[in-house]
């Protein structure tokens, strides 16, 4: 069974509210209602919403920017847009956000794009790719053996 958990926390990370939704709920259909419920329950406030890239639609993001006061957010950028921004990001310098994490900032089209790189995450992803490559090599070496006469 899969569920979706939406969590509202203070700037210090203390939980204020949560909502549990069925796992088959389309992320894009839940955000507008959730924003309205939080505003009704807690009032208008300066908030920053953190979301996976599959949650908001461009339409909802435009509504968030146009709200009074504007609603701030940090959301994963769709891969297609990252490809379009790549040449601009390459030209930007890396800045250390904290030990082991560096970022590049790119202001464009009224948005601030943040490209983050974590030393630990890079190492984890390399190890995962190495394991996949090792498994592929192992399987490739067994192909001639399986194709030899007398082996079904």
PyMOL commands that place a pseudoatom at each C-alpha (Angstrom):
pseudoatom trace, name=CA, resn=UNK, resi=1, chain=A, elem=C, hetatm=0, pos=[0.000, 0.000, 0.000]
pseudoatom trace, name=CA, resn=UNK, resi=2, chain=A, elem=C, hetatm=0, pos=[1.298, 3.439, -0.912]
pseudoatom trace, name=CA, resn=UNK, resi=3, chain=A, elem=C, hetatm=0, pos=[0.300, 6.766, 0.640]
pseudoatom trace, name=CA, resn=UNK, resi=4, chain=A, elem=C, hetatm=0, pos=[1.195, 10.421, 0.085]
pseudoatom trace, name=CA, resn=UNK, resi=5, chain=A, elem=C, hetatm=0, pos=[2.099, 12.482, 3.140]
pseudoatom trace, name=CA, resn=UNK, resi=6, chain=A, elem=C, hetatm=0, pos=[2.040, 16.278, 3.006]
pseudoatom trace, name=CA, resn=UNK, resi=7, chain=A, elem=C, hetatm=0, pos=[3.833, 17.849, 5.967]
pseudoatom trace, name=CA, resn=UNK, resi=8, chain=A, elem=C, hetatm=0, pos=[3.782, 21.471, 7.142]
pseudoatom trace, name=CA, resn=UNK, resi=9, chain=A, elem=C, hetatm=0, pos=[6.697, 22.489, 9.381]
pseudoatom trace, name=CA, resn=UNK, resi=10, chain=A, elem=C, hetatm=0, pos=[7.990, 25.666, 11.026]
pseudoatom trace, name=CA, resn=UNK, resi=11, chain=A, elem=C, hetatm=0, pos=[11.254, 27.255, 9.838]
pseudoatom trace, name=CA, resn=UNK, resi=12, chain=A, elem=C, hetatm=0, pos=[12.900, 25.274, 12.641]
pseudoatom trace, name=CA, resn=UNK, resi=13, chain=A, elem=C, hetatm=0, pos=[11.495, 22.017, 11.256]
pseudoatom trace, name=CA, resn=UNK, resi=14, chain=A, elem=C, hetatm=0, pos=[8.821, 21.447, 13.910]
pseudoatom trace, name=CA, resn=UNK, resi=15, chain=A, elem=C, hetatm=0, pos=[5.678, 19.846, 12.462]
pseudoatom trace, name=CA, resn=UNK, resi=16, chain=A, elem=C, hetatm=0, pos=[2.520, 21.987, 12.362]
pseudoatom trace, name=CA, resn=UNK, resi=17, chain=A, elem=C, hetatm=0, pos=[0.185, 19.895, 10.256]
pseudoatom trace, name=CA, resn=UNK, resi=18, chain=A, elem=C, hetatm=0, pos=[0.074, 16.882, 8.018]
pseudoatom trace, name=CA, resn=UNK, resi=19, chain=A, elem=C, hetatm=0, pos=[-2.295, 15.305, 5.597]
pseudoatom trace, name=CA, resn=UNK, resi=20, chain=A, elem=C, hetatm=0, pos=[-2.403, 11.698, 4.455]
pseudoatom trace, name=CA, resn=UNK, resi=21, chain=A, elem=C, hetatm=0, pos=[-3.715, 11.016, 0.962]
pseudoatom trace, name=CA, resn=UNK, resi=22, chain=A, elem=C, hetatm=0, pos=[-4.275, 7.722, -0.869]
pseudoatom trace, name=CA, resn=UNK, resi=23, chain=A, elem=C, hetatm=0, pos=[-1.241, 6.571, -2.837]
pseudoatom trace, name=CA, resn=UNK, resi=24, chain=A, elem=C, hetatm=0, pos=[-3.184, 6.558, -6.081]
pseudoatom trace, name=CA, resn=UNK, resi=25, chain=A, elem=C, hetatm=0, pos=[-3.963, 10.293, -5.749]
pseudoatom trace, name=CA, resn=UNK, resi=26, chain=A, elem=C, hetatm=0, pos=[-2.527, 12.230, -8.685]
pseudoatom trace, name=CA, resn=UNK, resi=27, chain=A, elem=C, hetatm=0, pos=[-0.039, 14.682, -7.185]
pseudoatom trace, name=CA, resn=UNK, resi=28, chain=A, elem=C, hetatm=0, pos=[-1.067, 17.407, -9.616]
pseudoatom trace, name=CA, resn=UNK, resi=29, chain=A, elem=C, hetatm=0, pos=[-4.668, 17.289, -8.368]
pseudoatom trace, name=CA, resn=UNK, resi=30, chain=A, elem=C, hetatm=0, pos=[-3.892, 17.756, -4.665]
pseudoatom trace, name=CA, resn=UNK, resi=31, chain=A, elem=C, hetatm=0, pos=[-1.773, 20.899, -4.426]
pseudoatom trace, name=CA, resn=UNK, resi=32, chain=A, elem=C, hetatm=0, pos=[-4.330, 23.675, -5.038]
pseudoatom trace, name=CA, resn=UNK, resi=33, chain=A, elem=C, hetatm=0, pos=[-6.737, 22.279, -2.412]
pseudoatom trace, name=CA, resn=UNK, resi=34, chain=A, elem=C, hetatm=0, pos=[-3.938, 21.676, 0.068]
pseudoatom trace, name=CA, resn=UNK, resi=35, chain=A, elem=C, hetatm=0, pos=[-2.674, 25.273, -0.278]
pseudoatom trace, name=CA, resn=UNK, resi=36, chain=A, elem=C, hetatm=0, pos=[-6.210, 26.568, 0.312]
pseudoatom trace, name=CA, resn=UNK, resi=37, chain=A, elem=C, hetatm=0, pos=[-6.746, 24.357, 3.395]
pseudoatom trace, name=CA, resn=UNK, resi=38, chain=A, elem=C, hetatm=0, pos=[-3.467, 25.431, 4.997]
pseudoatom trace, name=CA, resn=UNK, resi=39, chain=A, elem=C, hetatm=0, pos=[-4.235, 29.118, 4.365]
pseudoatom trace, name=CA, resn=UNK, resi=40, chain=A, elem=C, hetatm=0, pos=[-7.762, 28.743, 5.813]
pseudoatom trace, name=CA, resn=UNK, resi=41, chain=A, elem=C, hetatm=0, pos=[-6.471, 26.886, 8.859]
pseudoatom trace, name=CA, resn=UNK, resi=42, chain=A, elem=C, hetatm=0, pos=[-3.327, 28.931, 9.591]
pseudoatom trace, name=CA, resn=UNK, resi=43, chain=A, elem=C, hetatm=0, pos=[-3.983, 32.211, 7.785]
pseudoatom trace, name=CA, resn=UNK, resi=44, chain=A, elem=C, hetatm=0, pos=[-1.861, 33.983, 5.215]
pseudoatom trace, name=CA, resn=UNK, resi=45, chain=A, elem=C, hetatm=0, pos=[1.795, 33.829, 6.084]
pseudoatom trace, name=CA, resn=UNK, resi=46, chain=A, elem=C, hetatm=0, pos=[5.177, 33.963, 4.470]
pseudoatom trace, name=CA, resn=UNK, resi=47, chain=A, elem=C, hetatm=0, pos=[5.745, 30.320, 3.579]
pseudoatom trace, name=CA, resn=UNK, resi=48, chain=A, elem=C, hetatm=0, pos=[8.112, 28.404, 1.357]
pseudoatom trace, name=CA, resn=UNK, resi=49, chain=A, elem=C, hetatm=0, pos=[6.626, 25.270, -0.195]
pseudoatom trace, name=CA, resn=UNK, resi=50, chain=A, elem=C, hetatm=0, pos=[8.995, 22.401, -1.056]
pseudoatom trace, name=CA, resn=UNK, resi=51, chain=A, elem=C, hetatm=0, pos=[7.647, 20.033, -3.687]
pseudoatom trace, name=CA, resn=UNK, resi=52, chain=A, elem=C, hetatm=0, pos=[8.682, 17.184, -5.907]
pseudoatom trace, name=CA, resn=UNK, resi=53, chain=A, elem=C, hetatm=0, pos=[8.633, 18.140, -9.583]
pseudoatom trace, name=CA, resn=UNK, resi=54, chain=A, elem=C, hetatm=0, pos=[5.595, 15.928, -10.199]
pseudoatom trace, name=CA, resn=UNK, resi=55, chain=A, elem=C, hetatm=0, pos=[3.389, 17.860, -7.772]
pseudoatom trace, name=CA, resn=UNK, resi=56, chain=A, elem=C, hetatm=0, pos=[2.709, 21.352, -9.192]
pseudoatom trace, name=CA, resn=UNK, resi=57, chain=A, elem=C, hetatm=0, pos=[1.463, 22.185, -12.653]
pseudoatom trace, name=CA, resn=UNK, resi=58, chain=A, elem=C, hetatm=0, pos=[2.736, 25.308, -14.414]
pseudoatom trace, name=CA, resn=UNK, resi=59, chain=A, elem=C, hetatm=0, pos=[-0.767, 26.743, -13.946]
pseudoatom trace, name=CA, resn=UNK, resi=60, chain=A, elem=C, hetatm=0, pos=[-0.639, 26.321, -10.153]
pseudoatom trace, name=CA, resn=UNK, resi=61, chain=A, elem=C, hetatm=0, pos=[2.895, 27.743, -9.995]
pseudoatom trace, name=CA, resn=UNK, resi=62, chain=A, elem=C, hetatm=0, pos=[1.688, 30.817, -11.915]
pseudoatom trace, name=CA, resn=UNK, resi=63, chain=A, elem=C, hetatm=0, pos=[-1.167, 31.198, -9.397]
pseudoatom trace, name=CA, resn=UNK, resi=64, chain=A, elem=C, hetatm=0, pos=[1.327, 30.935, -6.527]
pseudoatom trace, name=CA, resn=UNK, resi=65, chain=A, elem=C, hetatm=0, pos=[3.511, 33.668, -8.040]
pseudoatom trace, name=CA, resn=UNK, resi=66, chain=A, elem=C, hetatm=0, pos=[0.478, 35.921, -8.664]
pseudoatom trace, name=CA, resn=UNK, resi=67, chain=A, elem=C, hetatm=0, pos=[-0.976, 35.485, -5.147]
pseudoatom trace, name=CA, resn=UNK, resi=68, chain=A, elem=C, hetatm=0, pos=[-1.017, 38.371, -2.667]
pseudoatom trace, name=CA, resn=UNK, resi=69, chain=A, elem=C, hetatm=0, pos=[1.412, 37.992, -1.019]
pseudoatom trace, name=CA, resn=UNK, resi=70, chain=A, elem=C, hetatm=0, pos=[3.298, 35.830, -3.545]
pseudoatom trace, name=CA, resn=UNK, resi=71, chain=A, elem=C, hetatm=0, pos=[3.695, 32.213, -2.487]
pseudoatom trace, name=CA, resn=UNK, resi=72, chain=A, elem=C, hetatm=0, pos=[7.343, 31.132, -2.534]
pseudoatom trace, name=CA, resn=UNK, resi=73, chain=A, elem=C, hetatm=0, pos=[8.339, 27.625, -3.493]
pseudoatom trace, name=CA, resn=UNK, resi=74, chain=A, elem=C, hetatm=0, pos=[11.235, 25.322, -4.220]
pseudoatom trace, name=CA, resn=UNK, resi=75, chain=A, elem=C, hetatm=0, pos=[10.376, 22.624, -6.723]
pseudoatom trace, name=CA, resn=UNK, resi=76, chain=A, elem=C, hetatm=0, pos=[12.414, 20.155, -8.744]
pseudoatom trace, name=CA, resn=UNK, resi=77, chain=A, elem=C, hetatm=0, pos=[12.885, 21.355, -12.316]
pseudoatom trace, name=CA, resn=UNK, resi=78, chain=A, elem=C, hetatm=0, pos=[11.602, 19.090, -15.096]
pseudoatom trace, name=CA, resn=UNK, resi=79, chain=A, elem=C, hetatm=0, pos=[14.477, 17.417, -16.955]
pseudoatom trace, name=CA, resn=UNK, resi=80, chain=A, elem=C, hetatm=0, pos=[13.473, 19.033, -20.257]
pseudoatom trace, name=CA, resn=UNK, resi=81, chain=A, elem=C, hetatm=0, pos=[13.905, 22.491, -18.785]
pseudoatom trace, name=CA, resn=UNK, resi=82, chain=A, elem=C, hetatm=0, pos=[17.245, 21.510, -17.220]
pseudoatom trace, name=CA, resn=UNK, resi=83, chain=A, elem=C, hetatm=0, pos=[18.512, 20.590, -20.678]
pseudoatom trace, name=CA, resn=UNK, resi=84, chain=A, elem=C, hetatm=0, pos=[17.488, 24.027, -21.924]
pseudoatom trace, name=CA, resn=UNK, resi=85, chain=A, elem=C, hetatm=0, pos=[19.248, 25.737, -18.985]
pseudoatom trace, name=CA, resn=UNK, resi=86, chain=A, elem=C, hetatm=0, pos=[22.377, 23.581, -19.100]
pseudoatom trace, name=CA, resn=UNK, resi=87, chain=A, elem=C, hetatm=0, pos=[24.565, 25.956, -21.137]
pseudoatom trace, name=CA, resn=UNK, resi=88, chain=A, elem=C, hetatm=0, pos=[23.711, 28.829, -18.763]
pseudoatom trace, name=CA, resn=UNK, resi=89, chain=A, elem=C, hetatm=0, pos=[24.362, 26.718, -15.658]
pseudoatom trace, name=CA, resn=UNK, resi=90, chain=A, elem=C, hetatm=0, pos=[27.754, 25.547, -16.940]
pseudoatom trace, name=CA, resn=UNK, resi=91, chain=A, elem=C, hetatm=0, pos=[28.917, 29.179, -17.017]
pseudoatom trace, name=CA, resn=UNK, resi=92, chain=A, elem=C, hetatm=0, pos=[27.942, 29.802, -13.373]
pseudoatom trace, name=CA, resn=UNK, resi=93, chain=A, elem=C, hetatm=0, pos=[30.471, 29.241, -10.570]
pseudoatom trace, name=CA, resn=UNK, resi=94, chain=A, elem=C, hetatm=0, pos=[29.954, 26.630, -7.857]
pseudoatom trace, name=CA, resn=UNK, resi=95, chain=A, elem=C, hetatm=0, pos=[29.321, 28.017, -4.359]
pseudoatom trace, name=CA, resn=UNK, resi=96, chain=A, elem=C, hetatm=0, pos=[29.623, 26.000, -1.179]
pseudoatom trace, name=CA, resn=UNK, resi=97, chain=A, elem=C, hetatm=0, pos=[26.223, 25.766, 0.542]
pseudoatom trace, name=CA, resn=UNK, resi=98, chain=A, elem=C, hetatm=0, pos=[27.619, 23.637, 3.367]
pseudoatom trace, name=CA, resn=UNK, resi=99, chain=A, elem=C, hetatm=0, pos=[30.479, 21.150, 3.622]
pseudoatom trace, name=CA, resn=UNK, resi=100, chain=A, elem=C, hetatm=0, pos=[30.042, 18.526, 0.911]
pseudoatom trace, name=CA, resn=UNK, resi=101, chain=A, elem=C, hetatm=0, pos=[27.275, 20.423, -0.905]
pseudoatom trace, name=CA, resn=UNK, resi=102, chain=A, elem=C, hetatm=0, pos=[27.821, 22.961, -3.634]
pseudoatom trace, name=CA, resn=UNK, resi=103, chain=A, elem=C, hetatm=0, pos=[25.291, 24.934, -5.667]
pseudoatom trace, name=CA, resn=UNK, resi=104, chain=A, elem=C, hetatm=0, pos=[24.997, 27.026, -8.796]
pseudoatom trace, name=CA, resn=UNK, resi=105, chain=A, elem=C, hetatm=0, pos=[22.377, 29.806, -8.921]
pseudoatom trace, name=CA, resn=UNK, resi=106, chain=A, elem=C, hetatm=0, pos=[20.774, 31.020, -12.125]
pseudoatom trace, name=CA, resn=UNK, resi=107, chain=A, elem=C, hetatm=0, pos=[18.177, 33.795, -12.213]
pseudoatom trace, name=CA, resn=UNK, resi=108, chain=A, elem=C, hetatm=0, pos=[16.111, 33.525, -15.387]
pseudoatom trace, name=CA, resn=UNK, resi=109, chain=A, elem=C, hetatm=0, pos=[12.538, 34.189, -16.496]
pseudoatom trace, name=CA, resn=UNK, resi=110, chain=A, elem=C, hetatm=0, pos=[11.513, 35.474, -13.045]
pseudoatom trace, name=CA, resn=UNK, resi=111, chain=A, elem=C, hetatm=0, pos=[12.709, 32.264, -11.382]
pseudoatom trace, name=CA, resn=UNK, resi=112, chain=A, elem=C, hetatm=0, pos=[15.816, 31.384, -9.415]
pseudoatom trace, name=CA, resn=UNK, resi=113, chain=A, elem=C, hetatm=0, pos=[17.150, 27.986, -10.472]
pseudoatom trace, name=CA, resn=UNK, resi=114, chain=A, elem=C, hetatm=0, pos=[19.369, 26.155, -8.004]
pseudoatom trace, name=CA, resn=UNK, resi=115, chain=A, elem=C, hetatm=0, pos=[21.585, 23.310, -9.183]
pseudoatom trace, name=CA, resn=UNK, resi=116, chain=A, elem=C, hetatm=0, pos=[22.855, 21.380, -6.177]
pseudoatom trace, name=CA, resn=UNK, resi=117, chain=A, elem=C, hetatm=0, pos=[25.554, 18.736, -6.030]
pseudoatom trace, name=CA, resn=UNK, resi=118, chain=A, elem=C, hetatm=0, pos=[26.175, 16.643, -2.965]
pseudoatom trace, name=CA, resn=UNK, resi=119, chain=A, elem=C, hetatm=0, pos=[29.497, 14.837, -2.663]
pseudoatom trace, name=CA, resn=UNK, resi=120, chain=A, elem=C, hetatm=0, pos=[27.773, 11.970, -0.811]
pseudoatom trace, name=CA, resn=UNK, resi=121, chain=A, elem=C, hetatm=0, pos=[25.002, 11.709, -3.427]
pseudoatom trace, name=CA, resn=UNK, resi=122, chain=A, elem=C, hetatm=0, pos=[27.538, 11.694, -6.279]
pseudoatom trace, name=CA, resn=UNK, resi=123, chain=A, elem=C, hetatm=0, pos=[29.418, 8.858, -4.551]
pseudoatom trace, name=CA, resn=UNK, resi=124, chain=A, elem=C, hetatm=0, pos=[26.190, 6.897, -3.992]
pseudoatom trace, name=CA, resn=UNK, resi=125, chain=A, elem=C, hetatm=0, pos=[25.108, 7.263, -7.626]
pseudoatom trace, name=CA, resn=UNK, resi=126, chain=A, elem=C, hetatm=0, pos=[28.556, 6.223, -8.882]
pseudoatom trace, name=CA, resn=UNK, resi=127, chain=A, elem=C, hetatm=0, pos=[28.444, 3.124, -6.683]
pseudoatom trace, name=CA, resn=UNK, resi=128, chain=A, elem=C, hetatm=0, pos=[24.970, 2.267, -8.013]
pseudoatom trace, name=CA, resn=UNK, resi=129, chain=A, elem=C, hetatm=0, pos=[26.138, 2.642, -11.627]
pseudoatom trace, name=CA, resn=UNK, resi=130, chain=A, elem=C, hetatm=0, pos=[29.263, 0.589, -10.866]
pseudoatom trace, name=CA, resn=UNK, resi=131, chain=A, elem=C, hetatm=0, pos=[27.112, -2.242, -9.460]
pseudoatom trace, name=CA, resn=UNK, resi=132, chain=A, elem=C, hetatm=0, pos=[24.835, -2.111, -12.520]
pseudoatom trace, name=CA, resn=UNK, resi=133, chain=A, elem=C, hetatm=0, pos=[27.844, -2.187, -14.846]
pseudoatom trace, name=CA, resn=UNK, resi=134, chain=A, elem=C, hetatm=0, pos=[29.403, -5.101, -12.939]
pseudoatom trace, name=CA, resn=UNK, resi=135, chain=A, elem=C, hetatm=0, pos=[26.115, -7.028, -13.198]
pseudoatom trace, name=CA, resn=UNK, resi=136, chain=A, elem=C, hetatm=0, pos=[25.853, -6.276, -16.928]
pseudoatom trace, name=CA, resn=UNK, resi=137, chain=A, elem=C, hetatm=0, pos=[29.433, -7.468, -17.473]
pseudoatom trace, name=CA, resn=UNK, resi=138, chain=A, elem=C, hetatm=0, pos=[28.781, -10.639, -15.472]
pseudoatom trace, name=CA, resn=UNK, resi=139, chain=A, elem=C, hetatm=0, pos=[25.694, -11.406, -17.550]
pseudoatom trace, name=CA, resn=UNK, resi=140, chain=A, elem=C, hetatm=0, pos=[27.494, -10.605, -20.816]
pseudoatom trace, name=CA, resn=UNK, resi=141, chain=A, elem=C, hetatm=0, pos=[30.313, -13.038, -19.954]
pseudoatom trace, name=CA, resn=UNK, resi=142, chain=A, elem=C, hetatm=0, pos=[27.767, -15.812, -19.474]
pseudoatom trace, name=CA, resn=UNK, resi=143, chain=A, elem=C, hetatm=0, pos=[26.188, -15.315, -22.925]
pseudoatom trace, name=CA, resn=UNK, resi=144, chain=A, elem=C, hetatm=0, pos=[28.820, -17.303, -24.926]
pseudoatom trace, name=CA, resn=UNK, resi=145, chain=A, elem=C, hetatm=0, pos=[28.526, -20.145, -22.393]
pseudoatom trace, name=CA, resn=UNK, resi=146, chain=A, elem=C, hetatm=0, pos=[24.747, -20.274, -22.821]
pseudoatom trace, name=CA, resn=UNK, resi=147, chain=A, elem=C, hetatm=0, pos=[25.072, -20.204, -26.613]
pseudoatom trace, name=CA, resn=UNK, resi=148, chain=A, elem=C, hetatm=0, pos=[27.583, -23.065, -26.734]
pseudoatom trace, name=CA, resn=UNK, resi=149, chain=A, elem=C, hetatm=0, pos=[26.340, -26.345, -28.282]
pseudoatom trace, name=CA, resn=UNK, resi=150, chain=A, elem=C, hetatm=0, pos=[24.625, -28.591, -25.786]
pseudoatom trace, name=CA, resn=UNK, resi=151, chain=A, elem=C, hetatm=0, pos=[23.415, -25.765, -23.522]
pseudoatom trace, name=CA, resn=UNK, resi=152, chain=A, elem=C, hetatm=0, pos=[19.721, -24.961, -23.578]
for i in range(1, 152): cmd.bond("trace and resi %d" % i, "trace and resi %d" % (i + 1))
show_as sticks, trace
zoom trace
